[in-house]
Amino acid sequence: MVLQVDLSKPPETIDKKTENQKSHTPKRSLKSRIKHKIKLWKLNFSKMPTSHKIILSIFSMGLSCLIAVAVVYGFVIFTTPQRQPIDTSYTLLKVQSSKELSFQNELPTPPKVKDQENPINGELYTKEEFEQLEEKKALLVMIENSTDARPHSGLTSADLVYETLVESGITRFMAVFWGKEAEKAGPVRSIRTYFLHWAAEYDDPPICNIGQAGYESWEDVIVPEADARSYIIKYNVKSFGWYGRNVTWRDYDKYNQGISWEHVAFTDTETLWEDAKTLGWTGPSNIESLSFKKDTIKEKRPLTQEIEIKFMNLGSENSKVKWVYDKDSNTYKRYLAGEIHYDENNNKQIAAKNIIIQHCKYAPTGDRNGRIVLTTIGEGNAEIILDGQVINGTWKKETRTDRTKFFDGEGNQVELNRGQIWIEIVPVSGTTELGTITLN
């Protein structure tokens, strides 16, 4: 039997039959196809050369990083609030006057540096301030300390104050003015030779005093060391009183209250400097400086300290002094005869940065006025008190015009705090202290 095929049949009939046979093949699921693709990718990847694997890995990592950056950037863009467009329009500002503009554009003036040191007490001044000070000499004013002379005027303005005995067991002050003015200073009284020795340390300064210790030819006892009048003549001291200058005035309010005439004489630094200029007693002063330092920091200061001084044990209690240390201000506040010692000019209590107790040899003259002699040239013991501490040391003054200096127990010059200095002169007879000093 022969199978005959009709070759005239179009090919599409065969194709359709084939397609019908394929249509009965079951379709794979999406998951199955993905797994199949992954399997093929792994198979192909495993057959790749190592170099191709590395390149493909690097490419994949880079693509992953780019996709991550794009995702983050897109997140930031979509989560950031939309900003308003910038208004580029403008309007002309109102023209201000040049005065208003200069005021608005003016910069604050930087503070002037205070780096010029006062040689008397170490206080600092600007260059301009110091140049003005150098035009004048330091001034010295003799101020009495009898009970009728109180309250005193001008002591808080002094750079330095000396206090020592005169006659009858009472004390007297010599105030040194240079850095500050005093609208009223006094009461003014007479001067003694030992005050003149200390005055010579300030380069021949003008001195305000009313009278001076001196002797008449008919007196039985004449002691040259106590003759201040001869000293003034010998050294041509610039004494307003000696030259008869009208630089003092009387406080009639005090006089009308019953205070004696000799206790109501006052002066002021403006009058003294003006008169000194008239006489040609002007600066600059060549004053030898002491050594100075900054205050000890508060944390290292003691809570308190007290110093009591009685200048003559047989003398009156009216001249007894007490200094009480104040930690906050690092000053010593002064009490006189058991009461606050204040300045009548400003009603402020006297407060010093440094207290120096200088022991000087004492000798009575035996003259009719009971004058005394104190040895001021040479050396002796001293207590230098500052920062709540006591330094036991010595003082030295080599010549009449040399500055008295103060040294610690090892011979080093003591550095004082910048500010007011009080020098308390306590008399010594031989090796015996004539006064009493109590340090607590």
Secondary structure, DSSP 4 states (H G I P E B T S, - for coil): ------TTS-THHHHHHHHHHHTTSPPPPHHHHHHHHHHHHHHHHHHS-HHHHHHHHHHHHHHHHHHHHHHHHHHHHHHSPPPPPP-----PPPPPPHHHHHHHHPPPPPPPP--EEPTTT--EE-HHHHHHHTTB--EEEEEE-SGGGPSBBSGGG-SEEEEEE-GGG-EEEEEEESSS--S-BB-B--B-HHHHHHHGGGSS--EE-S-B----TT-S---GGG-HHHHHHHHT--BTTTTT----EE-HHHHHTT--GGG-EEB-HHHHHHHHHHHT-B----PPP--EEPPPPGGGS-S--EEEEES-TTS-GGG-EEEEEETTTTEEEEEETTEE-EETTTTEEPEESEEEEEEEEEEE--STT--EEE--SEEEEEEEEETTEEEEEEEEE-STTSPPEEE-TTSPBPPEESS-EEEEEEEEETTEESSEEEE-
